[in-house]
């Protein structure tokens, strides 16, 4: 019954990356601004890939700086490829959740030994001395030889072997479109430690959280392979036995991704004021798809310009769109997307994944705990960008997300946005919450504080919190700084509970209008009143606990205190009809009671 009801919800999930030596001047890393600190990593890796066995050997030197006030006696690494083994948590979860992601299903359980993924750590040293460690699923638990003191910098040296799994989810070899290597989350990656402690979450199905730092990667691979991804190519040298070594440098990122195929076409598109856009796609694509990839290039430049203007300046010198993966997924300075798409779909997935650069790779919220801050805000800004590129623009590019969210809220199976991304009962509930309710959170904030204030809020949020892993209160406090309103109630009700918005028109009696609050969540109210003489007047009812009114040309009347279930006032003339929120930017879960007419 639960599955049947949930499948009735309207939902479209967006299927779902190099950097200059320093971020641009528009990105201020002023850690003292809000008493903020973060750890730092510097990776030096040498990788030797065997494209026939899909196995590779790795040598990793990691310089780790403990900027926290805490003494660390343990550290943790993510070993993401270990998820692609029969019996892993990802495998079992996929086979036991009621609405499994069809890209995964039971496929992991059927992998053969030469098809599984793994990362095997062979040795690990701390400042030159061997230390003990244990592999526990997708996490390497490390007991330090000496605790890391606050402010101390230590060096970890690791040797590891790995095997690229058959492509199932995001990463892997030989995806459904024939791309040889989609190398994402492929190396032992230090887990994040912040003011909430360690974030050494197992890889079960959702997304990632990483430590900011610098990457120096030397990749040895067959001469015939074309490689694209994170970082600036420093050099390309011939190696032994028909191989070459590519040397990449990627400063100030929290991940390193690459993809490779012998049949990649590599196009460049130079934007007038940067960055350089790179496109990698298979040369054996059908002509219609090749044409789409060519057409995509100037439109990607338009998207880059839109996001830089409306969120903040892109700080790196390049960005790459790469055919690979299993749909679309964002990474540092690049994205991997599947390429056999109609043009609208190709542009849409590019817009969405590129927008993630701002909300995931530059702001970088913890996607396991606050996935809606990444996915939802990304959907919000990418929908605006796509609408800007349309000849026939739509009035509300966010309307689909409102429909999705309201369907979930009325289904009885919604969980609050505080739910860990892996802990949703249904994949669809996760998707609607992260993508749709997350978008509604931002769009509805515009309804509350005014669209111009929202635009200012988004830009200040990026300016203040880029490279700082912001949390939910940071977007709310930013809006408060812009407006001087009190807005904590909005995050509490919409983000931390499943309380719903439901306002209704109770009665019209001559000039007197009475409204009811039915849902538990408070909101200010926009009200459209049509008089019997045909004239129309807009009214604005402030929410008392907000301690302010958004900029409006409407007639502002008395505040509505939340605890009062009814509100009445007298209009200026006899009333014919009333409508609550004609913009439909308030996520009222029952719009049937939002209008009333006098016969």
C-alpha positions as CSV (number, residue, x, y, z in Angstrom):
1,X,0.0,0.0,0.0
2,X,2.8,2.4,0.8
3,X,4.5,1.8,-2.5
4,X,1.2,2.2,-4.4
5,X,0.5,5.5,-2.8
6,X,4.0,6.8,-3.2
7,X,4.1,5.9,-6.9
8,X,1.2,8.2,-7.4
9,X,3.4,11.2,-6.6
10,X,4.4,13.3,-9.6
11,X,8.2,13.3,-9.6
12,X,11.0,13.9,-12.1
13,X,14.5,13.3,-10.7
14,X,17.3,15.1,-12.4
15,X,19.8,12.4,-13.2
16,X,22.4,13.0,-11.8
17,X,34.1,18.7,-12.1
18,X,40.9,22.9,-13.8
19,X,41.5,25.6,-10.8
20,X,43.9,28.5,-10.8
21,X,46.6,28.5,-8.1
22,X,44.4,30.6,-5.9
23,X,40.6,31.3,-5.9
24,X,39.7,34.5,-7.6
25,X,39.5,37.7,-5.5
26,X,35.8,37.4,-5.5
27,X,36.1,34.3,-3.2
28,X,37.1,35.4,0.3
29,X,38.5,32.7,2.5
30,X,38.2,34.8,5.7
31,X,37.9,32.0,8.2
32,X,37.8,34.6,11.1
33,X,34.5,36.0,9.8
34,X,32.3,33.5,11.6
35,X,34.9,31.7,13.8
36,X,35.3,29.0,11.2
37,X,38.1,26.4,10.8
38,X,38.6,23.5,8.4
39,X,41.1,20.7,7.8
40,X,43.5,20.7,4.8
41,X,44.9,17.9,2.6
42,X,47.6,17.8,0.0
43,X,47.6,14.7,-2.2
44,X,50.5,13.5,-4.3
45,X,49.6,10.4,-6.2
46,X,51.2,8.2,-8.8
47,X,48.8,5.8,-10.6
48,X,49.6,3.1,-13.1
49,X,46.5,1.9,-14.9
50,X,46.3,-1.5,-16.8
51,X,43.4,-0.9,-19.2
52,X,43.2,-4.6,-20.0
53,X,42.7,-5.9,-16.5
54,X,41.1,-2.7,-15.2
55,X,43.5,-2.8,-12.3
56,X,45.8,-0.1,-11.1
57,X,48.5,0.4,-8.6
58,X,48.7,3.6,-6.5
59,X,51.3,5.4,-4.5
60,X,49.8,8.2,-2.3
61,X,51.5,10.8,-0.2
62,X,49.0,12.8,1.9
63,X,50.0,15.8,3.9
64,X,47.2,16.4,6.5
65,X,46.9,19.6,8.5
66,X,44.9,19.5,11.7
67,X,43.4,23.0,11.9
68,X,40.9,21.9,14.5
69,X,41.3,22.6,18.2
70,X,41.1,18.8,18.9
71,X,43.7,16.1,19.3
72,X,43.1,13.3,16.8
73,X,44.1,9.8,17.8
74,X,42.5,8.2,14.7
75,X,41.8,9.1,11.1
76,X,39.6,7.5,8.4
77,X,39.8,7.0,4.7
78,X,36.9,6.3,2.3
79,X,37.4,3.3,0.0
80,X,34.4,3.9,-2.2
81,X,35.1,1.1,-4.8
82,X,34.6,-1.5,-2.1
83,X,30.9,-0.8,-2.3
84,X,30.8,-2.7,-5.6
85,X,31.1,-6.2,-4.1
86,X,28.4,-8.7,-3.5
87,X,27.2,-8.4,0.1
88,X,28.3,-4.8,0.5
89,X,26.0,-2.3,2.3
90,X,25.2,-0.7,-1.1
91,X,24.3,-4.1,-2.5
92,X,22.1,-5.2,0.4
93,X,20.4,-1.8,0.8
94,X,19.5,-1.8,-2.9
95,X,18.0,-5.3,-2.7
96,X,16.0,-4.5,0.4
97,X,14.6,-1.0,-0.2
98,X,11.1,-1.1,-1.7
99,X,11.9,1.2,-4.6
100,X,15.4,0.4,-5.6
101,X,17.3,2.6,-8.1
102,X,17.0,0.6,-11.3
103,X,20.6,1.5,-12.2
104,X,21.7,-0.6,-9.2
105,X,18.9,-3.1,-8.4
106,X,20.6,-6.5,-7.8
107,X,23.4,-6.0,-10.2
108,X,26.2,-5.7,-7.5
109,X,25.2,-9.1,-6.1
110,X,25.9,-10.7,-9.6
111,X,29.4,-9.3,-10.1
112,X,32.1,-11.8,-10.7
113,X,35.5,-11.5,-9.0
114,X,37.0,-9.8,-12.1
115,X,34.1,-7.4,-12.3
116,X,33.9,-6.1,-8.7
117,X,35.5,-3.0,-7.4
118,X,38.1,-2.8,-4.6
119,X,40.8,-0.7,-3.0
120,X,43.3,-2.7,-1.1
121,X,45.7,-0.8,1.2
122,X,49.0,-2.6,1.3
123,X,51.0,-0.3,3.6
124,X,50.4,2.9,5.5
125,X,53.0,5.0,7.3
126,X,52.6,8.1,9.5
127,X,55.7,10.4,9.3
128,X,57.7,7.4,8.0
129,X,56.6,4.9,10.6
130,X,54.2,2.0,9.9
131,X,50.8,2.3,11.6
132,X,47.9,-0.1,12.1
133,X,44.7,0.0,10.0
134,X,41.6,-2.1,9.3
135,X,39.4,-2.1,6.2
136,X,35.7,-2.1,7.3
137,X,33.6,-2.1,4.2
138,X,34.1,1.2,2.4
139,X,36.0,2.8,5.3
140,X,39.6,2.4,6.3
141,X,39.9,2.8,10.1
142,X,43.4,4.0,11.1
143,X,44.9,4.0,14.5
144,X,47.7,6.6,14.7
145,X,51.1,6.0,16.0
146,X,51.1,9.5,17.5
147,X,48.1,11.7,18.0
148,X,47.9,14.7,15.7
149,X,48.0,17.8,17.8
150,X,46.0,21.0,17.0
151,X,47.9,22.9,14.3
152,X,50.1,19.9,13.5
153,X,50.9,18.7,10.0
154,X,51.6,15.0,9.4
155,X,52.5,13.0,6.3
156,X,50.8,9.7,5.4
157,X,52.4,7.4,2.8
158,X,50.3,4.7,1.3
159,X,50.7,1.9,-1.3
160,X,47.4,0.4,-2.6
161,X,46.1,-1.8,-5.4
162,X,42.6,-1.3,-6.9
163,X,40.2,-2.7,-9.5
164,X,37.7,-0.7,-11.4
165,X,34.2,-2.2,-11.1
166,X,31.9,-2.9,-13.9
167,X,30.0,0.4,-14.2
168,X,26.9,0.3,-12.1
169,X,26.6,3.6,-10.2
170,X,28.5,6.7,-11.1
171,X,31.9,5.2,-11.4
172,X,33.3,2.2,-13.2
173,X,34.4,0.7,-16.5
174,X,32.6,0.3,-19.8
175,X,29.3,2.1,-19.1
176,X,26.2,1.5,-21.2
177,X,27.5,4.0,-23.9
178,X,30.9,2.2,-24.1
179,X,33.0,4.8,-22.2
180,X,36.0,2.8,-21.0
181,X,36.8,4.5,-17.7
182,X,34.6,6.7,-15.5
183,X,37.0,7.2,-12.6
184,X,35.1,8.9,-9.7
185,X,35.8,8.4,-6.0
186,X,38.6,6.0,-7.1
187,X,41.4,6.6,-4.6
188,X,41.7,6.3,-0.8
189,X,40.1,9.6,0.3
190,X,40.6,11.2,3.7
191,X,37.3,11.6,5.5
192,X,36.1,15.0,6.6
193,X,36.6,16.1,10.2
194,X,34.8,19.3,11.3
195,X,33.2,20.9,14.3
196,X,30.7,18.0,14.4
197,X,33.5,15.4,14.4
198,X,34.3,12.7,11.8
199,X,32.1,12.1,8.8
200,X,33.3,8.6,7.9
201,X,30.0,7.5,6.5
202,X,29.8,4.2,4.6
203,X,29.1,4.4,0.9
204,X,25.6,3.1,0.6
205,X,24.1,5.0,-2.3
206,X,24.1,8.8,-1.8
207,X,26.8,11.4,-2.3
208,X,30.0,12.7,-0.9
209,X,31.7,15.1,1.5
210,X,35.4,15.9,1.3
211,X,38.3,17.9,2.7
212,X,39.5,21.0,0.8
213,X,43.1,20.7,-0.5
214,X,45.5,20.4,-3.4
215,X,46.0,17.4,-5.7
216,X,49.1,16.5,-7.7
217,X,48.4,13.4,-9.8
218,X,50.6,11.5,-12.2
219,X,48.5,9.0,-14.2
220,X,50.2,6.4,-16.4
221,X,47.9,4.9,-19.0
222,X,48.0,3.5,-22.6
223,X,49.1,6.0,-25.3
224,X,45.8,5.6,-27.1
225,X,43.6,6.9,-24.3
226,X,42.3,10.4,-24.2
227,X,41.9,11.7,-20.6
228,X,39.9,14.5,-19.2
229,X,38.7,15.6,-15.7
230,X,39.8,17.6,-12.7
231,X,42.9,19.7,-12.8
232,X,45.3,21.3,-15.2
233,X,47.5,19.2,-17.4
234,X,51.1,20.1,-16.5
235,X,52.9,17.6,-18.9
236,X,52.4,14.5,-21.0
237,X,55.4,12.2,-21.4
238,X,56.0,8.9,-23.1
239,X,56.4,6.0,-20.7
240,X,57.3,2.4,-21.2
241,X,55.5,-0.4,-23.0
242,X,53.2,1.9,-25.1
243,X,52.1,4.0,-22.1
244,X,52.2,7.7,-21.3
245,X,52.2,9.6,-18.0
246,X,49.9,12.6,-17.6
247,X,50.7,15.0,-14.8
248,X,47.7,17.0,-13.4
249,X,47.6,19.7,-10.8
250,X,44.3,20.7,-9.1
251,X,44.6,23.4,-6.4
252,X,41.9,24.1,-3.8
253,X,39.4,21.3,-4.6
254,X,37.9,18.5,-2.5
255,X,38.0,15.7,-5.0
256,X,39.8,14.6,-8.1
257,X,38.0,12.8,-11.0
258,X,39.0,11.6,-14.4
259,X,37.6,9.7,-17.4
260,X,39.4,8.1,-20.3
261,X,38.6,6.4,-23.6
262,X,40.6,5.8,-26.8
263,X,37.7,7.1,-28.9
264,X,37.2,10.4,-27.1
265,X,36.9,13.5,-29.2
266,X,38.2,16.5,-27.3
267,X,36.8,19.9,-28.2
268,X,37.6,23.3,-26.6
269,X,35.4,26.3,-26.4
270,X,37.1,29.5,-25.3
271,X,34.9,32.0,-23.4
272,X,35.9,35.6,-24.0
273,X,36.8,36.2,-20.3
274,X,37.4,32.5,-19.4
275,X,37.2,29.8,-18.4
276,X,38.1,27.4,-21.2
277,X,35.4,24.8,-21.6
278,X,36.4,21.3,-22.6
279,X,34.1,18.6,-24.1
280,X,34.9,14.9,-24.3
281,X,32.6,12.6,-26.2
282,X,32.8,9.4,-28.2
283,X,33.6,9.8,-31.9
284,X,31.4,6.9,-32.8
285,X,28.2,8.5,-31.5
286,X,25.3,8.7,-34.0
287,X,25.4,11.9,-36.1
288,X,22.4,13.4,-34.3
289,X,24.2,13.1,-31.0
290,X,27.5,14.5,-32.4
291,X,25.5,17.5,-33.6
292,X,24.0,17.9,-30.1
293,X,27.4,17.9,-28.5
294,X,28.6,20.6,-30.9
295,X,25.4,22.6,-30.3
296,X,25.9,22.2,-26.5
297,X,29.2,24.2,-26.5
298,X,28.0,27.8,-26.9
299,X,25.0,27.1,-24.7
300,X,27.3,25.8,-21.9
301,X,29.1,29.1,-22.1
302,X,25.8,30.9,-21.6
303,X,25.1,28.7,-18.6
304,X,28.5,29.5,-17.1
305,X,27.9,33.2,-17.6
306,X,24.5,32.9,-16.0
307,X,25.7,31.1,-12.9
308,X,28.7,33.4,-12.4
309,X,26.4,36.4,-12.6
310,X,23.6,35.2,-10.4
311,X,25.5,33.2,-7.8
312,X,29.2,34.1,-7.9
313,X,32.2,34.2,-10.2
314,X,33.5,30.7,-11.2
315,X,37.1,30.8,-9.8
316,X,38.9,28.2,-11.9
317,X,40.4,28.4,-15.4
318,X,38.6,25.4,-17.0
319,X,35.5,23.3,-16.8
320,X,34.9,20.0,-18.6
321,X,31.8,18.2,-19.8
322,X,32.6,14.5,-20.2
323,X,30.6,11.6,-21.6
324,X,30.6,8.9,-19.0
325,X,29.0,7.6,-15.8
326,X,25.4,6.5,-15.6
327,X,23.3,9.7,-16.0
328,X,24.8,12.9,-14.6
329,X,27.0,13.6,-11.7
330,X,29.1,16.6,-10.6
331,X,32.7,16.6,-9.7
332,X,35.6,19.0,-9.2
333,X,35.9,21.2,-12.3
334,X,34.0,18.7,-14.4
335,X,30.9,16.6,-14.8
336,X,30.2,13.2,-16.2
337,X,27.0,12.8,-18.2
338,X,25.6,10.2,-20.5
339,X,25.7,11.5,-24.1
340,X,23.1,9.7,-26.1
341,X,20.3,12.2,-25.5
342,X,17.9,14.5,-27.3
343,X,19.2,18.1,-27.2
344,X,16.8,19.3,-24.5
345,X,17.9,16.5,-22.2
346,X,21.6,17.0,-22.9
347,X,21.3,20.7,-22.1
348,X,19.2,20.0,-19.0
349,X,21.6,17.6,-17.5
350,X,24.5,19.9,-18.3
351,X,22.7,22.9,-16.7
352,X,22.0,20.9,-13.6
353,X,25.4,19.3,-13.1
354,X,27.2,22.5,-13.9
355,X,25.1,24.4,-11.4
356,X,26.3,21.8,-8.8
357,X,29.8,23.4,-9.2
358,X,28.5,26.4,-7.1
359,X,26.3,24.6,-4.6
360,X,28.4,21.4,-4.2
361,X,32.0,22.0,-5.2
362,X,32.4,25.7,-4.2
363,X,30.0,25.9,-1.2
364,X,30.2,22.1,-0.5
365,X,27.5,21.4,2.1
366,X,27.6,18.0,3.7
367,X,25.4,16.1,1.2
368,X,24.8,13.2,3.5
369,X,23.2,15.4,6.1
370,X,22.0,18.4,4.1
371,X,21.5,17.0,0.6
372,X,18.6,19.4,-0.1
373,X,21.0,22.4,0.2
374,X,23.0,21.0,-2.7
375,X,20.4,19.3,-4.9
376,X,17.5,21.7,-4.2
377,X,19.4,24.9,-4.6
378,X,21.0,23.4,-7.8
379,X,17.6,22.7,-9.3
380,X,16.5,26.2,-8.4
381,X,19.3,28.0,-10.2
382,X,19.5,25.6,-13.1
383,X,15.8,25.9,-13.8
384,X,16.3,29.7,-13.9
385,X,19.2,29.3,-16.2
386,X,17.4,27.0,-18.6
387,X,14.4,29.3,-18.6
388,X,16.7,32.1,-19.6
389,X,17.9,30.1,-22.6
390,X,14.3,29.3,-23.8
391,X,12.7,31.3,-26.5
392,X,9.3,30.7,-24.9
393,X,9.9,31.4,-21.2
394,X,7.6,30.0,-18.5
395,X,6.2,32.1,-15.8
396,X,7.2,29.9,-12.9
397,X,10.1,27.5,-13.7
398,X,9.8,26.0,-10.2
399,X,6.3,24.8,-10.6
400,X,7.1,21.1,-11.1
401,X,9.0,21.0,-7.8
402,X,6.0,22.6,-6.0
403,X,3.8,19.8,-7.4
404,X,6.2,17.1,-6.4
405,X,6.6,18.4,-2.9
406,X,2.9,19.0,-2.3
407,X,2.2,15.4,-3.5
408,X,4.7,14.0,-1.0
409,X,3.5,16.2,1.8
410,X,0.0,14.9,1.3
411,X,1.1,11.3,0.9
412,X,1.8,10.6,4.6
413,X,5.3,9.3,3.7
414,X,7.3,12.5,4.0
415,X,10.3,12.6,6.3
416,X,11.9,15.9,7.5
417,X,14.9,17.4,5.6
418,X,17.0,16.6,8.7
419,X,16.9,12.9,7.7
420,X,20.3,11.5,6.7
421,X,20.3,10.9,3.0
422,X,20.8,7.1,3.4
423,X,18.0,6.8,5.9
424,X,14.9,7.6,3.8
425,X,12.4,4.8,3.7
426,X,11.8,5.3,0.0
427,X,14.2,6.5,-2.7
428,X,11.4,8.6,-4.2
429,X,10.8,10.3,-0.9
430,X,14.5,11.1,-0.7
431,X,14.5,12.4,-4.3
432,X,11.4,14.6,-3.8
433,X,12.8,15.9,-0.5
434,X,16.3,16.6,-1.8
435,X,15.5,18.0,-5.3
436,X,11.9,19.3,-5.1
437,X,11.5,20.4,-1.5
438,X,15.0,21.8,-1.5
439,X,14.1,23.9,-4.6
440,X,10.9,25.0,-3.0
441,X,12.8,26.1,0.1
442,X,14.7,28.6,-1.9
443,X,11.8,29.7,-4.2
444,X,9.5,30.1,-1.3
445,X,12.1,32.1,0.6
446,X,11.7,34.6,-2.3
447,X,8.0,34.7,-1.6
448,X,8.7,35.4,2.1
449,X,11.4,38.1,1.8
450,X,10.9,39.3,-1.8
451,X,12.6,38.3,-5.0
452,X,15.2,41.0,-5.0
453,X,16.2,40.2,-1.5
454,X,16.5,36.5,-2.5
455,X,18.8,37.4,-5.3
456,X,21.0,39.4,-2.9
457,X,20.8,36.6,-0.4
458,X,22.1,34.0,-2.9
459,X,25.0,36.2,-3.9
460,X,26.0,37.0,-0.3
461,X,25.6,33.4,0.7
462,X,28.1,32.4,-1.9
463,X,30.5,35.3,-1.1
464,X,30.5,34.5,2.6
465,X,30.5,30.7,2.5
466,X,32.3,29.5,-0.6
467,X,35.0,27.0,0.4
468,X,33.5,26.8,3.8
469,X,31.0,23.8,3.9
470,X,27.9,25.9,5.0
471,X,25.1,24.5,7.1
472,X,21.3,25.1,6.9
473,X,21.3,28.0,9.3
474,X,23.9,29.8,7.2
475,X,21.5,30.4,4.3
476,X,18.9,31.6,6.8
477,X,21.2,33.9,8.6
478,X,22.4,35.3,5.3
479,X,18.8,36.1,4.5
480,X,18.4,37.7,7.9
481,X,21.5,39.9,7.3
482,X,20.1,41.0,4.0
483,X,16.6,41.8,5.3
484,X,16.9,42.3,9.1
485,X,13.9,39.9,9.5
486,X,13.7,37.0,11.9
487,X,13.6,33.9,9.8
488,X,14.6,31.0,12.1
489,X,10.9,29.8,12.1
490,X,11.2,29.1,8.4
491,X,14.1,26.7,8.7
492,X,12.5,25.1,11.8
493,X,9.1,24.4,10.3
494,X,10.0,23.7,6.6
495,X,13.4,22.1,7.1
496,X,13.2,20.3,10.4
497,X,9.6,19.1,10.6
498,X,7.0,17.8,8.2
499,X,4.6,20.6,9.3
500,X,2.6,21.8,6.3
501,X,1.3,25.1,5.1
502,X,-2.5,25.3,4.6
503,X,-4.4,28.6,4.7
504,X,-8.0,28.9,3.7
505,X,-10.6,31.5,3.1
506,X,-13.3,30.9,5.6
507,X,-16.0,33.5,4.6
508,X,-16.8,36.7,2.7
509,X,-19.5,38.9,4.2
510,X,-19.9,42.2,2.3
511,X,-16.5,43.9,3.0
512,X,-15.5,41.4,5.7
513,X,-13.0,38.7,4.9
514,X,-12.1,35.9,7.3
515,X,-9.2,33.5,6.8
516,X,-8.2,30.3,8.6
517,X,-4.8,28.8,9.3
518,X,-5.3,25.0,9.1
519,X,-1.7,23.7,8.7
520,X,0.8,24.1,11.6
521,X,3.4,26.1,9.6
522,X,3.1,29.9,9.7
523,X,3.5,32.1,6.7
524,X,2.9,35.7,5.7
525,X,0.0,36.0,3.3
526,X,-0.4,37.6,-0.1
527,X,-4.1,38.2,-0.8
528,X,-5.9,39.3,-4.0
529,X,-9.3,40.8,-3.5
530,X,-11.6,41.5,-6.4
531,X,-14.4,43.9,-5.7
532,X,-18.0,43.8,-7.0
533,X,-17.2,46.8,-9.2
534,X,-14.5,44.8,-11.0
535,X,-11.5,46.5,-9.4
536,X,-8.7,44.5,-7.8
537,X,-6.7,45.2,-4.7
538,X,-3.6,43.3,-3.4
539,X,-3.2,42.9,0.4
540,X,-0.2,41.8,2.4
541,X,-0.7,40.2,5.8
542,X,2.7,40.1,7.7
543,X,3.6,37.2,9.9
544,X,4.1,38.7,13.3
545,X,7.0,36.5,14.3
546,X,8.9,37.5,11.2
547,X,9.3,41.1,12.6
548,X,9.1,42.8,9.3
549,X,7.5,43.0,5.9
550,X,8.8,42.2,2.5
551,X,9.0,45.0,-0.1
552,X,5.6,45.1,-1.7
553,X,3.2,47.4,-3.5
554,X,0.3,45.7,-1.8
555,X,-1.8,47.3,0.9
556,X,-0.1,46.2,4.2
557,X,-2.6,45.4,6.9
558,X,-2.3,44.1,10.5
559,X,0.1,41.3,11.5
560,X,-1.2,37.7,11.9
561,X,0.1,36.1,15.1
562,X,0.7,32.4,14.4
563,X,-1.2,31.0,17.4
564,X,-4.4,32.6,16.2
565,X,-6.2,30.2,13.9
566,X,-8.4,32.8,12.4
567,X,-7.8,36.3,10.9
568,X,-10.4,38.8,9.8
569,X,-10.3,42.3,8.3
570,X,-12.5,44.7,6.4
571,X,-11.8,45.5,2.8
572,X,-12.5,48.9,1.2
573,X,-15.5,47.9,-0.8
574,X,-18.0,45.0,-1.2
575,X,-16.0,41.9,-2.1
576,X,-16.8,39.6,-5.0
577,X,-13.8,37.1,-4.7
578,X,-10.6,36.4,-2.8
579,X,-7.5,34.4,-3.6
580,X,-4.6,33.5,-1.3
581,X,-1.2,33.6,-3.0
582,X,-2.0,34.1,-6.7
583,X,1.7,33.6,-7.5
584,X,1.5,30.1,-6.2
585,X,5.0,30.5,-4.7
586,X,3.7,29.6,-1.2
587,X,3.7,25.8,-0.9
588,X,0.1,25.5,0.4
589,X,-0.7,21.8,0.4
590,X,-4.4,22.3,-0.4
591,X,-5.1,25.0,-3.0
592,X,-8.8,24.1,-3.2
593,X,-9.5,26.3,-0.2
594,X,-7.4,29.2,-1.4
595,X,-10.1,30.9,-3.4
596,X,-13.7,31.9,-2.7
597,X,-16.3,33.8,-4.7
598,X,-19.6,35.4,-3.7
599,X,-22.5,34.2,-5.9
